[in-house]
Amino acid sequence: MRKNLIAGNWKMNANHLEAIQMVQKLSYRLDLSDYERVDIVVCPPFTALRSVQTVIEADHLAIRLGAQNVEWHDKGAFTGEIAPSMLAKLGVAFVVVGHSERRQLFGETDDIVNKKTRAIIEAGMTPIVCVGETESERDDGHAEDVVESQLAGSLAGISSDVLRSIVVAYEPIWAIGTGRTASADDAGSMCTFVRRQIGSLSPDAAEDVRVLYGGSVNPGNIAGLMAKRDIDGGLVGGASLDPDTFASVIRYWI
């Protein structure tokens, strides 16, 4: 059985002091049964990773630490970049890679995403590989073609044994930060397509890979999304910045 996973992507929000408060407040709103049902991940900015790690370890929280990006080289003259080994030393368990904002605003290609994905795995962390189409690509009937191409490029050369442990997040670009969400049926259908494409890369891995939906996830739509067989959780943006709202997303069954 795949354990559900809900990850909060804080993007460029929260300084390290605010991040400490956010994690503490979130933990007050959760209980043991929540952690038993769902893997919970928070992905603060780089500047808050150490502070959040300290809170998680000092308070013995079951919340997992995630990062929003990484450089694929392990060291060298790469001013401003963060190496996989640096994240691993901070206790980071998950790393978001290939987010549409990285692809669109910073020019990341499938080849770059593939290099980062491999580097994350080699450092002992789990990649959350993001894929998704634009509104025009969906309207033109090319959504599946785009997602298929992104998956093939981003996961190229990864062995079946390794592939089964990664996480894939389907995030339709037109739904990110817009308040517009894919219907549960549309999201479920595309996540089924994602799993089928993973199966074409590795039949043995398809049922093990956790597939998340991202794109304006909130307390009002999470239950419908989670009812779909091939949706194993959510990559949550704005709704993860408020501990009360994020806790409601995590506790979607209540």
N, C-alpha and C positions, 0 to 999 in steps of 0.2 A: 504494500500500500504506500502511495506517495503521501507524505505529510505536507499539509498546506503550508504556504510561506507567504507572509505579508511583509513587504519591505517599504520603509519610508525614505524617499529620496528628497532630502531637504534642499537640494540644489544650493545656490549661493545665498543662503539664509542662515542666520543665527551665529553670533560670535561664541567663543568657548564658554562664557558664563551663561549665556542663554541656553546653550546646548545642554549644559549640566542640569539646569532647571527643567528643561523639556523631558529629558530622560527620567529624572526623578519623578516628575509628575505623572509621566506615562506609567511607570512601575507601580505607583500607588493605585492606579485604576485597573490593574490586572491581577489575576490570582493564578494559582498553580494550574488550575484546569485550562486556563487560556494557553499557557506554555505547552501543556500536554497536547493540545489540539493543533496549535499553530507555531511554526518557527517565526519569530519576530525579529526583524532586522531594522536598524536605523543607520542611515548613511549621511552623516553630517559633513560639512566642508572639511578640507584637510586640516585647517587650523584648529578644529575642535576635536579631532580624532583622539588625541592623547587624553584630553579632559574627559571625554565620554568613556574611553577605555578605563580610566581610573575609577569612575563612578560605578561602572558595570562590575569591575573586579572587587572594589571595596564593599559594595552592597550585595555582592553575590547574586547579581541579576542574571536571569536566563535570556535577556535580550542580547542578540548577536550584533556585532559591529560590522558595518559595511563602509566601503569607500566609493566615491562617485566616478573615479577615473584612475588611470595608472599609465606610466610610460613602460614600454616593453623592454628597454635596455635595463640592466641591473645596476649599472653605474656609469659614470663618464661625464663628458662635457655637454650636459643637456640642461642648461640653465632654466630653472623654474619647474622642472619635472620631478615626479615622485616615482621611485623605483619600487617594483613588487616586493623586494626584500624589506624595504622600509615599512611598508604596510603590514607585512606579515609579523614583523617585530612588535608592532603595536596591537597585535591580537585581532587584526582585521580578518574576518572569515569570508566575507563576500565582497566582490567588486563589480560595480555596474560598468559595462563596456558597450560601446556602440549606440549609446542613447542618441535619439534623433537630434538633440541639440548639439551633440558633439559632431555628428555627421553633417548637419546643415550649417552650423555656425563656425566650426573649426576644421571642416574639410576632411573628416576621417572617412576613409574608404573601407570596403570590406577587407582588403588586405591588411590595413592597419588594425582593424578590429580583430582579425585572426591572430596577428602577432601579439596583441595585448591579451587575448584570450589564452593563448599558449603560455605566455609569461605568468599570468595569474595562476594557472594550473600548476606550473613548474614550481611556483613559490608556495604551494600547498593551500591555496585559497580557492574559492568557488566563484567562477564568473557568472554574472547575470547578463546574458547577451541579449541586447535589445534589437528588435526588428519592427518594421512597420512602414506603411505606405502614406503618401500624401493624399490630400482630398482629390486632387486632379487625377492621380493615378487610380484611385478607387472609382471615381466617376467614369474614367475611360475603360474600366474593366480590367485593369492590370494589377490589382492588389495582390493576387496570389502570385503572379509572376515576380513582382518586386520582392515579396517576402521569401519566395523560393530562392531567388538569386542571393539575397542577403544571408540566408541561412547557409547556403552552399559555400559562399565565400568566407563567411565568418567562422565556420566550423571545419573548414577544409583541413584534412590531414590529422584530425583528432581521433584517436583510437576508440573503439567501441567501449572498452572498459572505462575510459576516462569520460567519454561523452555522456554516459548514463548518469553521471553525478553533477552535470552542469545544470544551470537554470536558464530558461529562455523567457524573455518578456516580450509579448506582442503589444506594441504601443502604436496604434494608428495616429500618425502625426497630427491629423486634423482634430483629434480629441485631446491633445495634451495642453493643459492649461487654458482650455477654451470654455470649459463647462459643458461641452458637448461630448457625450459618451456614446460609444457604439452600443447598440441594443445588446441585450444578453444573448440573443440568438446569433447576431452577427459576430460578436466577440467569441462565443462558443464555437461557431463554425470555423472561424479563422484559427483558433487555438487547436482545433481538431486537425486542420490543414497543417499547422506547424508540426504537430506530433507525427502526422503522416510523412512529412518531409524528413523529419529526423529518422523515421523508420527506413526511408530510402537510403539514408547515409549509413545507418546501423540498425538493422531489425531488432537486435538484442537490446538496444538502448531506449527504444521509443517509449515503452511503458514506464520507464524509470525516470526519465527527464521531467522535471517540474516545469510546467508552462504557466506563466503569470499573464494577467491582463493589466495594462496600464493605460491611463488616459482619462483624467477627471473622475477617478474612483472616489466614492464618498459613502457615508453611511446609508444613503438612500438607494444606492444601486448595487452595493457589494453582495448582498444576499442573492439577488438574481443572477449575478455573474458566477458566484461560487456554486450555484446549483448545476452548472454545466459540467459534464463529465470531464472534459479536458482542460478546464481552468482550475489550477491548483493554488491560486492565490493572486495577490495584486502587487504591482509596483505603484506606490501611492505618492503623489506629489504634494500639492497644496494642502490636502486634507491631513497630511502627516505632521504639519507644523503646529497644530493645536493638539495637545495631549488628549483632551476630552474627545475630540472628533476622531483622532487616530485610534483611540481605544475602542470607540464604537465601530470603526471599520474592522478592527481585529476581532471583536466579539460579534461578528456578523450574524451568528445564529441566535442571538438573544432578541 
